[in-house]
């Protein structure tokens, strides 16, 4: 099992994506919720998806408070793992008493199931790899 997705909460996903692509050479996959005619404005929700060839990196301006830290929270938001059988993992987590985090994905985003783990850290599980995540 490998981490294949990391999400970063950002006040301006486009500017953050520009930084990571120019400085680290990450490939931009797509953006949503941003107006190219007004690049200094990022509305809620908006985001950019990048890849290093192995991990999907989502830089997002959230419209819901999944962490319970407020919408002004910036930084590492959650991580995601590809599993073979989401139903089996869901049953396992529910048996453990883990809290499922409500999630209303923006149009065109990855279908994932969110849980709150130790220390309140949110993680996703899915049986479909994120765009740009490696297959090894």
N, CA, C and O atoms as a GROMACS GRO file, in nm:
protein
  544
    1UNK      N    1   0.084  -0.117   0.000
    1UNK     CA    2   0.000   0.000   0.000
    1UNK      C    3   0.089   0.124   0.000
    1UNK      O    4   0.189   0.130   0.072
    2UNK      N    5   0.051   0.220  -0.081
    2UNK     CA    6   0.128   0.344  -0.090
    2UNK      C    7   0.035   0.463  -0.090
    2UNK      O    8  -0.079   0.456  -0.136
    3UNK      N    9   0.085   0.574  -0.036
    3UNK     CA   10   0.012   0.699  -0.045
    3UNK      C   11   0.017   0.742  -0.191
    3UNK      O   12   0.124   0.745  -0.251
    4UNK      N   13  -0.099   0.777  -0.247
    4UNK     CA   14  -0.107   0.818  -0.386
    4UNK      C   15  -0.168   0.956  -0.402
    4UNK      O   16  -0.183   1.005  -0.514
    5UNK      N   17  -0.204   1.020  -0.291
    5UNK     CA   18  -0.274   1.148  -0.299
    5UNK      C   19  -0.244   1.228  -0.174
    5UNK      O   20  -0.248   1.176  -0.062
    6UNK      N   21  -0.213   1.355  -0.193
    6UNK     CA   22  -0.194   1.449  -0.082
    6UNK      C   23  -0.272   1.575  -0.117
    6UNK      O   24  -0.266   1.623  -0.230
    7UNK      N   25  -0.345   1.628  -0.020
    7UNK     CA   26  -0.421   1.751  -0.041
    7UNK      C   27  -0.367   1.861   0.050
    7UNK      O   28  -0.341   1.839   0.168
    8UNK      N   29  -0.351   1.978  -0.009
    8UNK     CA   30  -0.302   2.095   0.064
    8UNK      C   31  -0.411   2.202   0.059
    8UNK      O   32  -0.460   2.235  -0.049
    9UNK      N   33  -0.449   2.254   0.174
    9UNK     CA   34  -0.545   2.365   0.179
    9UNK      C   35  -0.468   2.494   0.150
    9UNK      O   36  -0.368   2.523   0.215
   10UNK      N   37  -0.518   2.570   0.054
   10UNK     CA   38  -0.449   2.690   0.009
   10UNK      C   39  -0.546   2.806  -0.005
   10UNK      O   40  -0.663   2.785  -0.038
   11UNK      N   41  -0.499   2.926   0.020
   11UNK     CA   42  -0.581   3.043  -0.001
   11UNK      C   43  -0.588   3.080  -0.149
   11UNK      O   44  -0.682   3.144  -0.194
   12UNK      N   45  -0.486   3.038  -0.225
   12UNK     CA   46  -0.485   3.064  -0.369
   12UNK      C   47  -0.419   2.946  -0.442
   12UNK      O   48  -0.299   2.948  -0.467
   13UNK      N   49  -0.499   2.844  -0.476
   13UNK     CA   50  -0.444   2.723  -0.538
   13UNK      C   51  -0.367   2.749  -0.668
   13UNK      O   52  -0.268   2.681  -0.694
   14UNK      N   53  -0.409   2.845  -0.749
   14UNK     CA   54  -0.340   2.872  -0.874
   14UNK      C   55  -0.199   2.922  -0.853
   14UNK      O   56  -0.106   2.876  -0.919
   15UNK      N   57  -0.183   3.015  -0.761
   15UNK     CA   58  -0.050   3.068  -0.732
   15UNK      C   59   0.039   2.960  -0.670
   15UNK      O   60   0.157   2.951  -0.702
   16UNK      N   61  -0.018   2.878  -0.581
   16UNK     CA   62   0.059   2.770  -0.521
   16UNK      C   63   0.101   2.669  -0.629
   16UNK      O   64   0.215   2.622  -0.630
   17UNK      N   65   0.009   2.635  -0.719
   17UNK     CA   66   0.041   2.541  -0.827
   17UNK      C   67   0.152   2.596  -0.916
   17UNK      O   68   0.242   2.523  -0.955
   18UNK      N   69   0.145   2.725  -0.946
   18UNK     CA   70   0.249   2.787  -1.028
   18UNK      C   71   0.386   2.774  -0.959
   18UNK      O   72   0.487   2.748  -1.024
   19UNK      N   73   0.388   2.792  -0.827
   19UNK     CA   74   0.513   2.779  -0.753
   19UNK      C   75   0.567   2.637  -0.763
   19UNK      O   76   0.683   2.618  -0.799
   20UNK      N   77   0.484   2.537  -0.731
   20UNK     CA   78   0.532   2.398  -0.729
   20UNK      C   79   0.571   2.348  -0.868
   20UNK      O   80   0.666   2.270  -0.880
   21UNK      N   81   0.501   2.391  -0.972
   21UNK     CA   82   0.540   2.347  -1.107
   21UNK      C   83   0.670   2.414  -1.150
   21UNK      O   84   0.755   2.350  -1.213
   22UNK      N   85   0.686   2.542  -1.118
   22UNK     CA   86   0.809   2.611  -1.162
   22UNK      C   87   0.930   2.571  -1.078
   22UNK      O   88   1.041   2.561  -1.132
   23UNK      N   89   0.912   2.547  -0.950
   23UNK     CA   90   1.026   2.518  -0.864
   23UNK      C   91   1.066   2.371  -0.861
   23UNK      O   92   1.185   2.339  -0.853
   24UNK      N   93   0.967   2.281  -0.868
   24UNK     CA   94   0.997   2.139  -0.855
   24UNK      C   95   0.975   2.060  -0.984
   24UNK      O   96   1.008   1.942  -0.991
   25UNK      N   97   0.919   2.125  -1.084
   25UNK     CA   98   0.896   2.056  -1.211
   25UNK      C   99   0.775   1.963  -1.210
   25UNK      O  100   0.763   1.878  -1.297
   26UNK      N  101   0.686   1.979  -1.111
   26UNK     CA  102   0.565   1.896  -1.111
   26UNK      C  103   0.483   1.930  -1.235
   26UNK      O  104   0.489   2.042  -1.285
   27UNK      N  105   0.408   1.834  -1.285
   27UNK     CA  106   0.322   1.854  -1.402
   27UNK      C  107   0.182   1.892  -1.354
   27UNK      O  108   0.124   1.826  -1.268
   28UNK      N  109   0.128   1.998  -1.412
   28UNK     CA  110  -0.009   2.036  -1.379
   28UNK      C  111  -0.104   1.950  -1.461
   28UNK      O  112  -0.088   1.935  -1.582
   29UNK      N  113  -0.204   1.893  -1.393
   29UNK     CA  114  -0.304   1.809  -1.459
   29UNK      C  115  -0.426   1.888  -1.500
   29UNK      O  116  -0.475   1.876  -1.612
   30UNK      N  117  -0.476   1.970  -1.408
   30UNK     CA  118  -0.593   2.053  -1.439
   30UNK      C  119  -0.622   2.148  -1.324
   30UNK      O  120  -0.568   2.134  -1.214
   31UNK      N  121  -0.709   2.246  -1.353
   31UNK     CA  122  -0.757   2.343  -1.254
   31UNK      C  123  -0.908   2.350  -1.261
   31UNK      O  124  -0.969   2.314  -1.362
   32UNK      N  125  -0.968   2.396  -1.153
   32UNK     CA  126  -1.112   2.424  -1.155
   32UNK      C  127  -1.140   2.543  -1.065
   32UNK      O  128  -1.066   2.571  -0.971
   33UNK      N  129  -1.249   2.613  -1.096
   33UNK     CA  130  -1.296   2.722  -1.010
   33UNK      C  131  -1.216   2.849  -1.016
   33UNK      O  132  -1.235   2.938  -0.933
   34UNK      N  133  -1.127   2.862  -1.113
   34UNK     CA  134  -1.046   2.983  -1.125
   34UNK      C  135  -1.073   3.047  -1.261
   34UNK      O  136  -1.088   2.978  -1.361
   35UNK      N  137  -1.079   3.178  -1.262
   35UNK     CA  138  -1.106   3.253  -1.384
   35UNK      C  139  -0.973   3.302  -1.442
   35UNK      O  140  -0.908   3.388  -1.381
   36UNK      N  141  -0.932   3.249  -1.559
   36UNK     CA  142  -0.804   3.294  -1.617
   36UNK      C  143  -0.799   3.444  -1.643
   36UNK      O  144  -0.691   3.503  -1.646
   37UNK      N  145  -0.915   3.507  -1.662
   37UNK     CA  146  -0.918   3.651  -1.686
   37UNK      C  147  -0.893   3.731  -1.557
   37UNK      O  148  -0.865   3.850  -1.562
   38UNK      N  149  -0.904   3.664  -1.442
   38UNK     CA  150  -0.885   3.730  -1.313
   38UNK      C  151  -0.798   3.640  -1.224
   38UNK      O  152  -0.847   3.586  -1.125
   39UNK      N  153  -0.669   3.624  -1.258
   39UNK     CA  154  -0.584   3.525  -1.192
   39UNK      C  155  -0.552   3.554  -1.045
   39UNK      O  156  -0.501   3.466  -0.976
   40UNK      N  157  -0.580   3.673  -0.997
   40UNK     CA  158  -0.550   3.703  -0.857
   40UNK      C  159  -0.663   3.666  -0.762
   40UNK      O  160  -0.651   3.685  -0.641
   41UNK      N  161  -0.773   3.613  -0.815
   41UNK     CA  162  -0.888   3.578  -0.733
   41UNK      C  163  -0.907   3.426  -0.734
   41UNK      O  164  -0.907   3.363  -0.839
   42UNK      N  165  -0.923   3.369  -0.615
   42UNK     CA  166  -0.955   3.227  -0.603
   42UNK      C  167  -1.084   3.216  -0.522
   42UNK      O  168  -1.089   3.257  -0.406
   43UNK      N  169  -1.186   3.161  -0.582
   43UNK     CA  170  -1.314   3.147  -0.512
   43UNK      C  171  -1.324   3.008  -0.449
   43UNK      O  172  -1.238   2.923  -0.471
   44UNK      N  173  -1.427   2.987  -0.372
   44UNK     CA  174  -1.453   2.857  -0.310
   44UNK      C  175  -1.564   2.786  -0.385
   44UNK      O  176  -1.667   2.849  -0.412
   45UNK      N  177  -1.550   2.661  -0.421
   45UNK     CA  178  -1.426   2.584  -0.419
   45UNK      C  179  -1.345   2.610  -0.545
   45UNK      O  180  -1.400   2.644  -0.650
   46UNK      N  181  -1.215   2.595  -0.533
   46UNK     CA  182  -1.127   2.601  -0.648
   46UNK      C  183  -1.006   2.514  -0.618
   46UNK      O  184  -0.980   2.478  -0.503
   47UNK      N  185  -0.934   2.479  -0.723
   47UNK     CA  186  -0.818   2.394  -0.700
   47UNK      C  187  -0.736   2.368  -0.823
   47UNK      O  188  -0.776   2.399  -0.936
   48UNK      N  189  -0.620   2.311  -0.799
   48UNK     CA  190  -0.529   2.268  -0.904
   48UNK      C  191  -0.477   2.131  -0.865
   48UNK      O  192  -0.451   2.103  -0.748
   49UNK      N  193  -0.462   2.045  -0.966
   49UNK     CA  194  -0.411   1.911  -0.944
   49UNK      C  195  -0.278   1.897  -1.016
   49UNK      O  196  -0.267   1.928  -1.135
   50UNK      N  197  -0.178   1.849  -0.943
   50UNK     CA  198  -0.043   1.832  -0.994
   50UNK      C  199  -0.002   1.686  -0.976
   50UNK      O  200  -0.067   1.610  -0.905
   51UNK      N  201   0.108   1.648  -1.041
   51UNK     CA  202   0.166   1.517  -1.017
   51UNK      C  203   0.317   1.524  -1.026
   51UNK      O  204   0.373   1.605  -1.100
   52UNK      N  205   0.382   1.439  -0.950
   52UNK     CA  206   0.525   1.420  -0.964
   52UNK      C  207   0.552   1.291  -1.042
   52UNK      O  208   0.667   1.249  -1.054
   53UNK      N  209   0.447   1.230  -1.094
   53UNK     CA  210   0.457   1.104  -1.166
   53UNK      C  211   0.418   0.984  -1.081
   53UNK      O  212   0.397   0.875  -1.134
   54UNK      N  213   0.407   1.005  -0.948
   54UNK     CA  214   0.370   0.896  -0.858
   54UNK      C  215   0.257   0.934  -0.763
   54UNK      O  216   0.178   0.849  -0.722
   55UNK      N  217   0.250   1.062  -0.729
   55UNK     CA  218   0.150   1.108  -0.632
   55UNK      C  219   0.068   1.221  -0.694
   55UNK      O  220   0.123   1.310  -0.760
   56UNK      N  221  -0.063   1.215  -0.673
   56UNK     CA  222  -0.153   1.323  -0.712
   56UNK      C  223  -0.151   1.424  -0.598
   56UNK      O  224  -0.177   1.390  -0.483
   57UNK      N  225  -0.120   1.549  -0.632
   57UNK     CA  226  -0.114   1.657  -0.532
   57UNK      C  227  -0.228   1.754  -0.562
   57UNK      O  228  -0.227   1.822  -0.665
   58UNK      N  229  -0.324   1.760  -0.473
   58UNK     CA  230  -0.438   1.852  -0.489
   58UNK      C  231  -0.413   1.974  -0.402
   58UNK      O  232  -0.388   1.963  -0.282
   59UNK      N  233  -0.420   2.090  -0.465
   59UNK     CA  234  -0.406   2.216  -0.391
   59UNK      C  235  -0.544   2.282  -0.399
   59UNK      O  236  -0.588   2.321  -0.507
   60UNK      N  237  -0.611   2.293  -0.285
   60UNK     CA  238  -0.754   2.325  -0.286
   60UNK      C  239  -0.790   2.441  -0.193
   60UNK      O  240  -0.734   2.456  -0.084
   61UNK      N  241  -0.883   2.520  -0.239
   61UNK     CA  242  -0.949   2.619  -0.153
   61UNK      C  243  -1.086   2.558  -0.124
   61UNK      O  244  -1.175   2.558  -0.209
   62UNK      N  245  -1.100   2.506  -0.003
   62UNK     CA  246  -1.218   2.428   0.034
   62UNK      C  247  -1.339   2.516   0.060
   62UNK      O  248  -1.326   2.633   0.098
   63UNK      N  249  -1.457   2.459   0.037
   63UNK     CA  250  -1.581   2.528   0.070
   63UNK      C  251  -1.653   2.461   0.187
   63UNK      O  252  -1.763   2.501   0.223
   64UNK      N  253  -1.590   2.358   0.245
   64UNK     CA  254  -1.646   2.295   0.365
   64UNK      C  255  -1.532   2.265   0.462
   64UNK      O  256  -1.418   2.244   0.421
   65UNK      N  257  -1.564   2.263   0.589
   65UNK     CA  258  -1.464   2.249   0.694
   65UNK      C  259  -1.454   2.103   0.736
   65UNK      O  260  -1.506   2.064   0.840
   66UNK      N  261  -1.387   2.022   0.656
   66UNK     CA  262  -1.375   1.879   0.683
   66UNK      C  263  -1.288   1.849   0.806
   66UNK      O  264  -1.305   1.745   0.869
   67UNK      N  265  -1.197   1.938   0.839
   67UNK     CA  266  -1.105   1.914   0.950
   67UNK      C  267  -1.154   1.968   1.084
   67UNK      O  268  -1.101   1.932   1.189
   68UNK      N  269  -1.255   2.056   1.080
   68UNK     CA  270  -1.299   2.120   1.203
   68UNK      C  271  -1.203   2.229   1.249
   68UNK      O  272  -1.200   2.263   1.367
   69UNK      N  273  -1.125   2.284   1.157
   69UNK     CA  274  -1.027   2.388   1.190
   69UNK      C  275  -1.064   2.522   1.130
   69UNK      O  276  -0.991   2.620   1.146
   70UNK      N  277  -1.178   2.529   1.060
   70UNK     CA  278  -1.220   2.653   0.996
   70UNK      C  279  -1.172   2.661   0.853
   70UNK      O  280  -1.074   2.596   0.814
   71UNK      N  281  -1.240   2.742   0.775
   71UNK     CA  282  -1.205   2.756   0.634
   71UNK      C  283  -1.079   2.839   0.612
   71UNK      O  284  -1.028   2.846   0.500
   72UNK      N  285  -1.028   2.901   0.717
   72UNK     CA  286  -0.904   2.977   0.701
   72UNK      C  287  -0.780   2.891   0.724
   72UNK      O  288  -0.668   2.940   0.713
   73UNK      N  289  -0.798   2.763   0.756
   73UNK     CA  290  -0.684   2.672   0.775
   73UNK      C  291  -0.608   2.656   0.644
   73UNK      O  292  -0.669   2.635   0.539
   74UNK      N  293  -0.475   2.665   0.650
   74UNK     CA  294  -0.388   2.645   0.535
   74UNK      C  295  -0.283   2.541   0.571
   74UNK      O  296  -0.232   2.540   0.683
   75UNK      N  297  -0.250   2.455   0.476
   75UNK     CA  298  -0.146   2.356   0.500
   75UNK      C  299  -0.192   2.217   0.460
   75UNK      O  300  -0.293   2.200   0.392
   76UNK      N  301  -0.117   2.117   0.505
   76UNK     CA  302  -0.150   1.978   0.472
   76UNK      C  303  -0.291   1.948   0.522
   76UNK      O  304  -0.322   1.971   0.639
   77UNK      N  305  -0.376   1.898   0.436
   77UNK     CA  306  -0.516   1.877   0.468
   77UNK      C  307  -0.549   1.730   0.491
   77UNK      O  308  -0.607   1.695   0.593
   78UNK      N  309  -0.513   1.644   0.397
   78UNK     CA  310  -0.536   1.501   0.411
   78UNK      C  311  -0.450   1.424   0.312
   78UNK      O  312  -0.389   1.483   0.223
   79UNK      N  313  -0.446   1.292   0.330
   79UNK     CA  314  -0.376   1.207   0.234
   79UNK      C  315  -0.470   1.096   0.190
   79UNK      O  316  -0.571   1.070   0.255
   80UNK      N  317  -0.435   1.031   0.079
   80UNK     CA  318  -0.522   0.926   0.026
   80UNK      C  319  -0.445   0.802  -0.012
   80UNK      O  320  -0.330   0.808  -0.055
   81UNK      N  321  -0.512   0.687   0.005
   81UNK     CA  322  -0.453   0.557  -0.023
   81UNK      C  323  -0.547   0.479  -0.115
   81UNK      O  324  -0.668   0.477  -0.094
   82UNK      N  325  -0.489   0.414  -0.216
   82UNK     CA  326  -0.567   0.327  -0.304
   82UNK      C  327  -0.574   0.189  -0.237
   82UNK      O  328  -0.472   0.133  -0.199
   83UNK      N  329  -0.695   0.136  -0.224
   83UNK     CA  330  -0.716   0.003  -0.166
   83UNK      C  331  -0.787  -0.085  -0.270
   83UNK      O  332  -0.849  -0.034  -0.363
   84UNK      N  333  -0.776  -0.215  -0.253
   84UNK     CA  334  -0.839  -0.306  -0.350
   84UNK      C  335  -0.990  -0.314  -0.332
   84UNK      O  336  -1.063  -0.323  -0.431
   85UNK      N  337  -1.038  -0.310  -0.208
   85UNK     CA  338  -1.180  -0.331  -0.182
   85UNK      C  339  -1.229  -0.227  -0.081
   85UNK      O  340  -1.212  -0.244   0.040
   86UNK      N  341  -1.290  -0.119  -0.132
   86UNK     CA  342  -1.333  -0.012  -0.041
   86UNK      C  343  -1.437  -0.060   0.059
   86UNK      O  344  -1.435  -0.018   0.175
   87UNK      N  345  -1.526  -0.147   0.017
   87UNK     CA  346  -1.630  -0.196   0.109
   87UNK      C  347  -1.568  -0.269   0.228
   87UNK      O  348  -1.612  -0.249   0.342
   88UNK      N  349  -1.467  -0.352   0.204
   88UNK     CA  350  -1.401  -0.424   0.313
   88UNK      C  351  -1.329  -0.328   0.407
   88UNK      O  352  -1.334  -0.344   0.529
   89UNK      N  353  -1.262  -0.227   0.349
   89UNK     CA  354  -1.194  -0.129   0.433
   89UNK      C  355  -1.293  -0.045   0.512
   89UNK      O  356  -1.269  -0.014   0.629
   90UNK      N  357  -1.405  -0.008   0.450
   90UNK     CA  358  -1.507   0.068   0.522
   90UNK      C  359  -1.560  -0.012   0.641
   90UNK      O  360  -1.576   0.042   0.750
   91UNK      N  361  -1.587  -0.141   0.619
   91UNK     CA  362  -1.636  -0.227   0.728
   91UNK      C  363  -1.532  -0.233   0.841
   91UNK      O  364  -1.567  -0.228   0.959
   92UNK      N  365  -1.407  -0.245   0.803
   92UNK     CA  366  -1.299  -0.252   0.903
   92UNK      C  367  -1.294  -0.123   0.984
   92UNK      O  368  -1.286  -0.127   1.107
   93UNK      N  369  -1.297  -0.008   0.917
   93UNK     CA  370  -1.289   0.120   0.987
   93UNK      C  371  -1.412   0.145   1.074
   93UNK      O  372  -1.401   0.198   1.184
   94UNK      N  373  -1.528   0.106   1.025
   94UNK     CA  374  -1.650   0.126   1.104
   94UNK      C  375  -1.649   0.036   1.227
   94UNK      O  376  -1.697   0.076   1.333
   95UNK      N  377  -1.595  -0.084   1.214
   95UNK     CA  378  -1.583  -0.175   1.328
   95UNK      C  379  -1.488  -0.115   1.432
   95UNK      O  380  -1.506  -0.135   1.553
   96UNK      N  381  -1.388  -0.042   1.385
   96UNK     CA  382  -1.293   0.024   1.475
   96UNK      C  383  -1.353   0.149   1.538
   96UNK      O  384  -1.297   0.205   1.632
   97UNK      N  385  -1.468   0.193   1.486
   97UNK     CA  386  -1.532   0.313   1.538
   97UNK      C  387  -1.478   0.443   1.481
   97UNK      O  388  -1.501   0.550   1.539
   98UNK      N  389  -1.408   0.436   1.367
   98UNK     CA  390  -1.357   0.558   1.307
   98UNK      C  391  -1.472   0.642   1.251
   98UNK      O  392  -1.569   0.589   1.199
   99UNK      N  393  -1.458   0.772   1.264
   99UNK     CA  394  -1.559   0.865   1.215
   99UNK      C  395  -1.545   0.883   1.064
   99UNK      O  396  -1.436   0.912   1.014
  100UNK      N  397  -1.654   0.866   0.993
  100UNK     CA  398  -1.654   0.895   0.849
  100UNK      C  399  -1.679   1.045   0.832
  100UNK      O  400  -1.768   1.101   0.896
  101UNK      N  401  -1.602   1.109   0.747
  101UNK     CA  402  -1.611   1.253   0.725
  101UNK      C  403  -1.700   1.278   0.604
  101UNK      O  404  -1.671   1.227   0.495
  102UNK      N  405  -1.808   1.354   0.620
  102UNK     CA  406  -1.894   1.385   0.506
  102UNK      C  407  -1.814   1.457   0.397
  102UNK      O  408  -1.728   1.540   0.426
  103UNK      N  409  -1.845   1.424   0.273
  103UNK     CA  410  -1.769   1.480   0.162
  103UNK      C  411  -1.859   1.494   0.041
  103UNK      O  412  -1.920   1.398  -0.006
  104UNK      N  413  -1.868   1.615  -0.009
  104UNK     CA  414  -1.943   1.644  -0.130
  104UNK      C  415  -1.842   1.688  -0.236
  104UNK      O  416  -1.808   1.805  -0.245
  105UNK      N  417  -1.793   1.592  -0.318
  105UNK     CA  418  -1.685   1.626  -0.411
  105UNK      C  419  -1.727   1.726  -0.518
  105UNK      O  420  -1.840   1.722  -0.567
  106UNK      N  421  -1.636   1.816  -0.552
  106UNK     CA  422  -1.664   1.909  -0.662
  106UNK      C  423  -1.679   1.831  -0.793
  106UNK      O  424  -1.627   1.720  -0.804
  107UNK      N  425  -1.746   1.886  -0.891
  107UNK     CA  426  -1.763   1.818  -1.019
  107UNK      C  427  -1.629   1.776  -1.080
  107UNK      O  428  -1.533   1.854  -1.083
  108UNK      N  429  -1.624   1.652  -1.128
  108UNK     CA  430  -1.505   1.602  -1.194
  108UNK      C  431  -1.393   1.556  -1.103
  108UNK      O  432  -1.286   1.521  -1.151
  109UNK      N  433  -1.416   1.557  -0.972
  109UNK     CA  434  -1.307   1.515  -0.882
  109UNK      C  435  -1.317   1.366  -0.852
  109UNK      O  436  -1.416   1.301  -0.883
  110UNK      N  437  -1.212   1.314  -0.791
  110UNK     CA  438  -1.200   1.172  -0.759
  110UNK      C  439  -1.304   1.131  -0.656
  110UNK      O  440  -1.330   1.203  -0.560
  111UNK      N  441  -1.365   1.014  -0.678
  111UNK     CA  442  -1.457   0.957  -0.578
  111UNK      C  443  -1.373   0.895  -0.468
  111UNK      O  444  -1.292   0.805  -0.495
  112UNK      N  445  -1.390   0.940  -0.347
  112UNK     CA  446  -1.312   0.891  -0.235
  112UNK      C  447  -1.399   0.888  -0.111
  112UNK      O  448  -1.501   0.957  -0.103
  113UNK      N  449  -1.359   0.808  -0.015
  113UNK     CA  450  -1.431   0.796   0.111
  113UNK      C  451  -1.336   0.843   0.220
  113UNK      O  452  -1.224   0.795   0.230
  114UNK      N  453  -1.382   0.939   0.301
  114UNK     CA  454  -1.295   1.003   0.400
  114UNK      C  455  -1.326   0.954   0.541
  114UNK      O  456  -1.441   0.933   0.578
  115UNK      N  457  -1.217   0.936   0.617
  115UNK     CA  458  -1.228   0.900   0.758
  115UNK      C  459  -1.135   0.988   0.840
  115UNK      O  460  -1.038   1.043   0.789
  116UNK      N  461  -1.168   0.999   0.969
  116UNK     CA  462  -1.082   1.071   1.062
  116UNK      C  463  -1.007   0.966   1.144
  116UNK      O  464  -1.068   0.884   1.214
  117UNK      N  465  -0.874   0.969   1.136
  117UNK     CA  466  -0.790   0.873   1.206
  117UNK      C  467  -0.737   0.930   1.336
  117UNK      O  468  -0.794   1.025   1.390
  118UNK      N  469  -0.629   0.872   1.387
  118UNK     CA  470  -0.568   0.921   1.510
  118UNK      C  471  -0.531   1.069   1.500
  118UNK      O  472  -0.492   1.117   1.394
  119UNK      N  473  -0.542   1.138   1.609
  119UNK     CA  474  -0.509   1.280   1.618
  119UNK      C  475  -0.594   1.367   1.526
  119UNK      O  476  -0.558   1.481   1.499
  120UNK      N  477  -0.706   1.313   1.479
  120UNK     CA  478  -0.796   1.390   1.394
  120UNK      C  479  -0.751   1.402   1.249
  120UNK      O  480  -0.811   1.477   1.172
  121UNK      N  481  -0.645   1.330   1.210
  121UNK     CA  482  -0.594   1.337   1.073
  121UNK      C  483  -0.695   1.270   0.978
  121UNK      O  484  -0.738   1.157   1.000
  122UNK      N  485  -0.731   1.342   0.873
  122UNK     CA  486  -0.826   1.290   0.774
  122UNK      C  487  -0.749   1.218   0.664
  122UNK      O  488  -0.645   1.264   0.617
  123UNK      N  489  -0.803   1.102   0.622
  123UNK     CA  490  -0.746   1.029   0.510
  123UNK      C  491  -0.859   0.978   0.422
  123UNK      O  492  -0.972   0.960   0.466
  124UNK      N  493  -0.824   0.955   0.294
  124UNK     CA  494  -0.917   0.903   0.194
  124UNK      C  495  -0.880   0.759   0.161
  124UNK      O  496  -0.764   0.720   0.168
  125UNK      N  497  -0.982   0.683   0.124
  125UNK     CA  498  -0.958   0.555   0.057
  125UNK      C  499  -1.039   0.554  -0.072
  125UNK      O  500  -1.146   0.613  -0.080
  126UNK      N  501  -0.984   0.487  -0.173
  126UNK     CA  502  -1.053   0.472  -0.300
  126UNK      C  503  -0.998   0.348  -0.369
  126UNK      O  504  -0.888   0.303  -0.338
  127UNK      N  505  -1.076   0.293  -0.460
  127UNK     CA  506  -1.026   0.178  -0.536
  127UNK      C  507  -0.986   0.218  -0.678
  127UNK      O  508  -0.956   0.133  -0.761
  128UNK      N  509  -0.987   0.348  -0.706
  128UNK     CA  510  -0.944   0.401  -0.836
  128UNK      C  511  -0.828   0.497  -0.814
  128UNK      O  512  -0.844   0.595  -0.741
  129UNK      N  513  -0.713   0.472  -0.874
  129UNK     CA  514  -0.600   0.563  -0.856
  129UNK      C  515  -0.634   0.705  -0.899
  129UNK      O  516  -0.710   0.726  -0.994
  130UNK      N  517  -0.578   0.802  -0.830
  130UNK     CA  518  -0.594   0.942  -0.866
  130UNK      C  519  -0.520   0.969  -0.996
  130UNK      O  520  -0.420   0.905  -1.025
  131UNK      N  521  -0.569   1.063  -1.073
  131UNK     CA  522  -0.502   1.104  -1.196
  131UNK      C  523  -0.359   1.146  -1.162
  131UNK      O  524  -0.336   1.224  -1.069
  132UNK      N  525  -0.264   1.094  -1.237
  132UNK     CA  526  -0.124   1.130  -1.215
  132UNK      C  527  -0.054   1.048  -1.110
  132UNK      O  528   0.066   1.064  -1.090
  133UNK      N  529  -0.126   0.958  -1.041
  133UNK     CA  530  -0.058   0.874  -0.941
  133UNK      C  531  -0.005   0.751  -1.012
  133UNK      O  532  -0.069   0.696  -1.102
  134UNK      N  533   0.112   0.708  -0.970
  134UNK     CA  534   0.178   0.594  -1.035
  134UNK      C  535   0.105   0.464  -1.012
  134UNK      O  536   0.016   0.455  -0.927
  135UNK      N  537   0.141   0.365  -1.088
  135UNK     CA  538   0.076   0.234  -1.076
  135UNK      C  539   0.162   0.132  -1.006
  135UNK      O  540   0.121   0.017  -0.988
  136UNK      N  541   0.285   0.171  -0.965
  136UNK     CA  542   0.373   0.074  -0.899
  136UNK      C  543   0.352   0.073  -0.750
  136UNK      O  544   0.418  -0.003  -0.679
   0.00000   0.00000   0.00000
